[in-house]
Amino acid sequence: MELVEGINIGDLSKSDIFDNLSNKPNILKIKSNDSVSSLNEDYRKFAMEIVKRDDQFHDLKEGQIINGEIISLSKKEIIIDIGYKDYIYIENKLSDFKIIENLKIGDNIDVIITKISDNPFNIKGSITDIIRLNVSDKLKDYYNNDVGLLATVKEMMPAGFLLDIEIDNIIINAFMPTTLAGINKLTDEQKNNLIDKQIYVMLETLQQDKGVYVVSRRKYLQSLINDEIKKVKNDFDENKEKVYEGYVTGTQSFGVFVEFNDCLTGMIHRYNIHPDWNNDKSWRSIVPGMKINFYIKDIIMKKRKIILTQILRESLWDNIKKDKKFDGEIIDIKPFGALVKLDEETNGLIQNSYIQKYNVKLKKGDKVKVKVVNIIKDDRKIYLTVDKEK
C-alpha cells in the first residue's frame, strides 16, 4: 500500500514508518493496540496495515522482553523508546549502578516489562532483571560444567564464610561451609587469611539456601589436581633437588602430611624428616598450619600419590630389583598375606599362595628371609616370597 508522496510499506522499516508519520501533523494517532483514528481514511487504512504487519503493536505484557533505544538517561531514571504509544521508564537504583554506568543515549538494549498501569497509562521496566535471568542461566551452565567462579570472601561465620560473586555486574551472594573451604581442614590462621581474599569456587548446588548459593573451594581445587600433579612430575623429572614449601595438615606416628601448591597433598615418612625434628620433643611440636620445606621423593601417577622427603638420599626402593634377597620383619598379618618391613620406609607383601607353597607359619614380629618376585613401580608395590635357599 502506498502513502501519498510515494512511500510504500514494503520499503519502510519500523523506525522509518514512525519517523515519517510523526513528522506529519494530524495524520494519525495510535489510540490503542488495534485502533487508529485519522482525518484521512487512506491514512487510517495505511496505519491499520502497519498494525497488522508489525508484532510490535501486539498487547504488551508484564514479563515481556522487548528491545528499544535509550532516549534519556539520568540519575533517577532511564527512558527507553520501543516505538509504542508510550516509553518504558526504568528507575535507577544505587544497587544497579555497575550495570548501567556504561550505558549511553542511543544504545539499543533489551528491557523486561515489570508493570503496566492504565490510569494514567505508564510502562515500567527493568534492565537488571533481564541480566539476572541471564545470570541464572549462566549459573546453571557453570554448575553443570563445573566452571570455577571468582569470589570475594567477605565475612567469616561459625559454620563458614559469606562470599560475593560478580557476574555481568550482578552480585551473587554465596555461602561456603568451612568443611568445603580447602582440600584439607583449615587452621584458624588459614581461615582468617581468607577474609577479603579473592578465591575460585564452584557451585555445590543450584538450590539456594536462605537466598544464597552454596559453593565449594574444595571442589574447585580438586579439579586442578590432575594438571598440577603433571606439572610437578615434569619439574621432578627435570630437577629432583627443587625445594617446595607447604603447610602441615596433620601428623601420625609414621609421618607428616603436607599440603602444597594449593591443591596437592603428600606425606613425609618419619625416616625422611630432618634430624632436627626427628626426636620425640620436636616431633610433638609439628602441628597443623606449620610451614615446612621439602623435596619430592617420588610420584605415583596412577594413584596420584606424592611421596615427600626432607633428606635427599637413596633408599632401598630406589635400587630394588627382582630376585634380590633381604632380611625382613613381619609387621602385620592380613587376610591376603604377610606384610614385611624391608627398611624404615619400604614394605613388601608375601601373598598367601607363597606362604602355603612353602608351608610356613608366620606371625607378627618374626624375622624372615625373603626374595623379591615382582615389583610394580606404578603402584609402588613389592611382592615377596619366603627364601628357602641355603
C-alpha positions as CSV (number, residue, x, y, z in Angstrom):
1,M,0.0,0.0,0.0
2,E,1.3,3.4,-1.0
3,L,1.3,6.5,1.1
4,V,0.8,9.9,-0.5
5,E,4.3,11.2,-1.6
6,G,5.1,7.7,-2.9
7,I,6.1,6.0,0.4
8,N,5.4,2.2,0.2
9,I,5.0,-0.1,3.3
10,G,7.4,-2.6,1.8
11,D,10.2,0.0,1.6
12,L,9.9,1.1,5.2
13,S,11.5,-0.3,8.3
14,K,9.6,0.1,11.6
15,S,11.6,3.1,12.6
16,D,11.2,4.7,9.2
17,I,7.4,4.3,9.4
18,F,7.2,6.2,12.7
19,D,9.7,8.8,11.6
20,N,7.5,9.6,8.5
21,L,4.2,9.5,10.4
22,S,5.4,11.5,13.3
23,N,6.6,14.3,11.0
24,K,3.1,14.8,9.6
25,P,0.8,16.6,12.0
26,N,-2.8,15.5,12.3
27,I,-2.3,12.4,10.1
28,L,-2.8,9.7,12.7
29,K,-2.8,8.9,16.4
30,I,-2.4,5.5,17.9
31,K,-5.3,5.2,20.4
32,S,-4.8,1.6,21.4
33,N,-3.1,-1.5,20.1
34,D,-5.7,-2.2,17.5
35,S,-7.4,1.1,16.6
36,V,-6.3,4.1,14.8
37,S,-8.2,7.4,14.2
38,S,-7.3,9.7,11.3
39,L,-8.7,12.6,9.5
40,N,-8.0,10.8,6.3
41,E,-9.4,7.3,5.5
42,D,-6.4,6.4,3.4
43,Y,-4.1,7.1,6.2
44,R,-6.3,5.2,8.6
45,K,-6.1,2.1,6.4
46,F,-2.4,2.6,5.9
47,A,-1.9,2.8,9.7
48,M,-4.0,-0.3,10.3
49,E,-1.9,-2.1,7.8
50,I,1.1,-1.3,9.9
51,V,-0.7,-2.6,13.0
52,K,-1.4,-5.9,11.3
53,R,2.0,-6.2,9.9
54,D,4.1,-5.4,12.9
55,D,4.1,-7.6,16.0
56,Q,5.4,-4.6,18.0
57,F,1.8,-3.5,18.3
58,H,0.6,-6.7,19.9
59,D,-0.6,-6.3,23.5
60,L,2.4,-5.7,25.8
61,K,2.5,-7.9,28.8
62,E,4.3,-7.8,32.1
63,G,7.3,-10.1,31.9
64,Q,7.7,-9.5,28.1
65,I,11.3,-8.7,26.9
66,I,11.5,-6.1,24.3
67,N,14.3,-4.1,22.6
68,G,14.4,-0.3,22.5
69,E,16.6,2.7,22.3
70,I,17.7,4.8,25.2
71,I,16.5,8.4,24.7
72,S,17.0,9.7,28.2
73,L,19.5,8.8,30.9
74,S,19.6,10.5,34.3
75,K,20.5,9.6,37.9
76,K,16.8,8.9,38.6
77,E,15.6,7.0,35.5
78,I,16.3,5.7,32.1
79,I,13.7,6.2,29.3
80,I,13.5,3.6,26.5
81,D,11.7,4.2,23.2
82,I,10.2,1.0,21.9
83,G,8.2,2.7,19.2
84,Y,5.0,2.2,21.1
85,K,2.4,4.7,22.3
86,D,4.4,5.4,25.4
87,Y,8.0,4.9,26.5
88,I,9.3,2.4,29.1
89,Y,10.5,4.1,32.2
90,I,13.3,2.4,34.3
91,E,14.0,3.6,37.8
92,N,17.7,3.9,38.6
93,K,18.7,2.2,41.8
94,L,22.0,2.6,43.5
95,S,22.5,-1.2,43.6
96,D,22.2,-1.2,39.8
97,F,24.9,1.4,39.2
98,K,27.6,-1.0,38.0
99,I,25.2,-2.4,35.4
100,I,24.1,1.0,34.0
101,E,27.3,3.0,34.3
102,N,28.4,2.2,30.8
103,L,25.1,2.9,29.1
104,K,24.6,6.0,26.9
105,I,21.8,7.7,24.9
106,G,21.3,6.0,21.6
107,D,22.2,2.5,22.8
108,N,19.8,-0.3,21.9
109,I,19.1,-2.5,24.8
110,D,16.8,-5.3,25.9
111,V,14.4,-4.4,28.7
112,I,11.8,-6.5,30.6
113,I,8.4,-5.0,31.3
114,T,7.7,-5.1,35.0
115,K,4.5,-3.2,35.3
116,I,1.8,-1.6,33.0
117,S,-0.6,0.9,34.5
118,D,-3.8,2.1,32.7
119,N,-4.7,5.3,34.5
120,P,-2.6,7.1,33.6
121,F,-1.0,4.8,31.1
122,N,2.5,4.0,32.1
123,I,5.1,1.3,31.4
124,K,7.8,0.4,33.8
125,G,10.7,-1.9,33.0
126,S,14.0,-3.2,34.2
127,I,17.3,-3.9,32.6
128,T,18.8,-5.6,35.6
129,D,16.1,-8.2,35.8
130,I,17.0,-9.5,32.4
131,I,20.6,-9.6,33.3
132,R,19.6,-11.6,36.5
133,L,17.7,-14.0,34.3
134,N,20.8,-14.4,32.1
135,V,23.0,-14.8,35.2
136,S,20.7,-17.5,36.5
137,D,21.0,-19.4,33.2
138,K,24.8,-19.0,33.3
139,L,24.9,-20.4,36.8
140,K,23.1,-23.5,35.7
141,D,25.7,-23.9,32.9
142,Y,28.5,-23.3,35.3
143,Y,27.1,-25.9,37.7
144,N,26.6,-28.5,35.0
145,N,30.1,-28.0,33.6
146,D,32.0,-27.4,36.9
147,V,33.2,-24.0,35.9
148,G,35.2,-22.0,38.5
149,L,33.9,-18.7,39.7
150,L,36.0,-15.9,41.2
151,A,34.6,-14.9,44.6
152,T,35.5,-12.4,47.3
153,V,35.4,-13.7,50.9
154,K,33.5,-11.0,52.8
155,E,32.9,-12.4,56.3
156,M,33.6,-15.5,58.4
157,M,30.8,-17.1,60.4
158,P,30.8,-20.0,62.9
159,A,29.9,-22.5,60.1
160,G,31.6,-21.0,57.2
161,F,32.1,-17.9,55.0
162,L,30.0,-15.4,53.2
163,L,31.2,-14.5,49.7
164,D,30.3,-12.2,46.8
165,I,30.4,-13.5,43.3
166,E,30.2,-10.9,40.5
167,I,28.7,-12.0,37.2
168,D,27.8,-9.4,34.5
169,N,28.0,-6.7,37.2
170,I,25.4,-8.6,39.3
171,I,26.5,-9.6,42.8
172,I,25.6,-13.1,43.7
173,N,25.6,-13.9,47.5
174,A,27.2,-17.2,48.4
175,F,28.0,-19.3,51.4
176,M,31.0,-21.6,51.7
177,P,30.9,-24.2,54.6
178,T,34.2,-24.4,56.5
179,T,34.4,-28.1,55.5
180,L,34.5,-27.0,51.8
181,A,37.0,-24.2,52.2
182,G,40.1,-26.2,51.4
183,I,41.5,-29.5,50.2
184,N,42.2,-30.3,53.9
185,K,40.9,-28.9,57.2
186,L,41.9,-25.3,57.6
187,T,43.6,-24.0,60.7
188,D,42.2,-20.9,62.4
189,E,45.1,-18.8,60.9
190,Q,44.3,-20.1,57.4
191,K,40.6,-19.3,57.9
192,N,41.4,-15.7,58.9
193,N,43.7,-15.3,56.0
194,L,40.8,-15.9,53.6
195,I,38.9,-12.8,54.6
196,D,38.9,-10.1,51.9
197,K,40.8,-12.6,49.6
198,Q,39.6,-13.4,46.1
199,I,39.4,-17.2,45.6
200,Y,37.9,-19.5,43.0
201,V,35.0,-21.7,43.9
202,M,32.5,-24.0,42.3
203,L,28.8,-24.2,42.9
204,E,28.0,-27.1,45.2
205,T,24.3,-26.9,44.5
206,L,21.9,-24.8,42.4
207,Q,19.4,-24.8,45.3
208,Q,19.5,-21.5,47.2
209,D,19.6,-21.8,51.0
210,K,18.2,-18.6,52.6
211,G,18.8,-16.6,49.5
212,V,22.4,-17.6,48.9
213,Y,24.1,-20.3,46.8
214,V,26.3,-22.9,48.5
215,V,29.8,-23.0,46.9
216,S,32.9,-25.1,47.4
217,R,36.6,-24.1,47.2
218,R,37.5,-27.8,47.7
219,K,35.6,-28.8,44.6
220,Y,37.5,-26.2,42.5
221,L,40.9,-27.2,44.0
222,Q,40.2,-30.9,43.3
223,S,39.5,-30.1,39.7
224,L,43.1,-28.7,39.5
225,I,44.8,-31.8,40.9
226,N,45.4,-33.8,37.6
227,D,47.1,-30.8,35.8
228,E,49.0,-29.7,38.8
229,I,50.4,-33.2,39.6
230,K,51.5,-33.5,35.9
231,K,53.3,-30.2,36.2
232,V,55.1,-31.3,39.4
233,K,56.0,-34.6,37.8
234,N,57.6,-32.7,34.9
235,D,59.5,-30.5,37.4
236,F,60.6,-33.6,39.3
237,D,61.9,-35.3,36.2
238,E,64.0,-32.2,35.4
239,N,65.2,-31.3,38.8
240,K,65.0,-33.7,41.8
241,E,66.5,-31.1,44.1
242,K,63.8,-28.5,43.7
243,V,62.7,-27.2,47.1
244,Y,58.9,-26.9,47.8
245,E,57.1,-25.1,50.6
246,G,53.8,-26.3,52.1
247,Y,51.7,-26.5,55.2
248,V,51.4,-29.4,57.7
249,T,47.9,-30.7,57.7
250,G,48.4,-33.5,60.3
251,T,50.8,-36.0,61.8
252,Q,50.9,-39.7,62.6
253,S,53.5,-41.8,64.3
254,F,54.9,-42.8,60.9
255,G,55.0,-39.4,59.2
256,V,53.8,-35.9,58.4
257,F,51.0,-35.0,55.9
258,V,51.7,-31.8,53.9
259,E,49.5,-29.6,51.6
260,F,51.3,-27.6,48.9
261,N,50.7,-25.9,45.5
262,D,47.2,-25.1,46.8
263,C,45.7,-28.5,45.8
264,L,48.3,-31.3,46.3
265,T,48.9,-33.4,49.4
266,G,51.9,-35.6,50.2
267,M,53.5,-37.4,53.1
268,I,57.0,-37.2,54.6
269,H,57.9,-40.5,56.2
270,R,59.3,-40.0,59.7
271,Y,62.5,-41.7,58.4
272,N,62.9,-38.8,56.0
273,I,62.1,-35.9,58.4
274,H,65.1,-33.6,59.0
275,P,67.1,-34.9,62.0
276,D,66.4,-31.7,64.0
277,W,62.7,-32.7,64.0
278,N,63.1,-36.5,64.4
279,N,63.1,-36.7,68.2
280,D,60.1,-37.1,70.4
281,K,60.1,-33.5,71.7
282,S,60.5,-31.9,68.3
283,W,58.1,-34.3,66.7
284,R,55.3,-33.2,69.0
285,S,55.9,-29.6,68.0
286,I,55.0,-30.3,64.4
287,V,51.4,-29.1,64.2
288,P,48.8,-28.3,61.5
289,G,49.3,-25.0,59.8
290,M,53.1,-25.0,60.3
291,K,55.1,-24.1,57.2
292,I,57.6,-26.8,56.1
293,N,60.2,-27.1,53.3
294,F,60.8,-30.4,51.5
295,Y,61.7,-32.2,48.3
296,I,59.7,-34.5,46.0
297,K,60.9,-38.1,46.6
298,D,58.5,-40.0,44.2
299,I,55.2,-39.5,42.4
300,I,52.9,-42.4,41.7
301,M,50.8,-41.0,38.8
302,K,48.4,-44.0,38.7
303,K,47.2,-43.3,42.3
304,R,48.0,-39.6,42.3
305,K,50.2,-40.3,45.3
306,I,53.1,-38.0,46.1
307,I,55.9,-39.0,48.5
308,L,57.9,-36.2,50.1
309,T,61.2,-36.0,51.9
310,Q,63.4,-33.5,53.7
311,I,66.5,-35.6,53.2
312,L,67.9,-36.3,49.7
313,R,69.2,-39.9,49.8
314,E,68.7,-43.2,48.1
315,S,66.5,-45.8,49.7
316,L,66.0,-49.5,49.2
317,W,63.2,-48.7,46.9
318,D,65.5,-46.7,44.5
319,N,67.6,-49.8,43.8
320,I,65.4,-52.8,44.4
321,K,65.3,-55.4,41.7
322,K,63.6,-58.7,41.1
323,D,65.3,-61.8,42.7
324,K,67.1,-59.6,45.3
325,K,67.1,-61.1,48.8
326,F,66.6,-59.3,52.1
327,D,66.2,-59.9,55.8
328,G,62.8,-58.6,56.8
329,E,60.5,-58.5,59.8
330,I,56.8,-59.4,59.7
331,I,54.8,-56.3,60.8
332,D,51.3,-57.4,60.2
333,I,49.3,-60.5,59.1
334,K,46.4,-59.7,56.6
335,P,43.8,-62.0,55.1
336,F,45.7,-61.8,51.8
337,G,49.2,-62.3,53.2
338,A,52.0,-61.1,55.4
339,L,53.4,-57.5,55.4
340,V,57.2,-57.4,55.6
341,K,59.3,-54.5,56.7
342,L,62.4,-54.3,54.5
343,D,63.8,-51.0,55.8
344,E,62.4,-47.9,57.6
345,E,60.2,-46.8,54.7
346,T,59.9,-49.8,52.5
347,N,57.4,-52.7,52.9
348,G,56.7,-55.8,50.8
349,L,54.0,-58.5,50.8
350,I,54.2,-62.2,50.9
351,Q,51.0,-63.4,49.4
352,N,49.1,-66.4,50.9
353,S,49.9,-68.5,47.8
354,Y,53.7,-68.4,48.7
355,I,53.0,-69.0,52.4
356,Q,51.0,-72.1,51.6
357,K,53.5,-73.2,49.0
358,Y,56.4,-73.3,51.5
359,N,54.1,-74.3,54.4
360,V,55.5,-71.7,56.8
361,K,53.9,-70.3,59.9
362,L,54.3,-66.6,60.2
363,K,53.4,-64.2,62.9
364,K,53.9,-60.5,63.7
365,G,57.5,-59.8,64.9
366,D,59.0,-62.8,63.1
367,K,62.3,-62.3,61.4
368,V,62.2,-63.8,57.8
369,K,64.4,-64.1,54.8
370,V,62.6,-63.1,51.6
371,K,63.2,-62.8,47.9
372,V,61.6,-60.2,45.5
373,V,59.4,-61.9,43.0
374,N,57.8,-58.8,41.4
375,I,57.9,-55.0,41.6
376,I,55.0,-52.8,40.3
377,K,56.5,-49.3,40.1
378,D,53.2,-47.6,39.2
379,D,51.6,-48.9,42.4
380,R,54.8,-48.8,44.5
381,K,54.3,-52.4,45.5
382,I,56.8,-55.2,46.2
383,Y,55.8,-58.8,46.1
384,L,58.0,-61.3,48.1
385,T,58.3,-65.0,48.7
386,V,59.9,-66.8,51.6
387,D,63.6,-67.5,50.7
388,K,64.2,-71.2,51.4
389,E,67.6,-71.4,49.7
390,K,70.5,-72.2,51.9
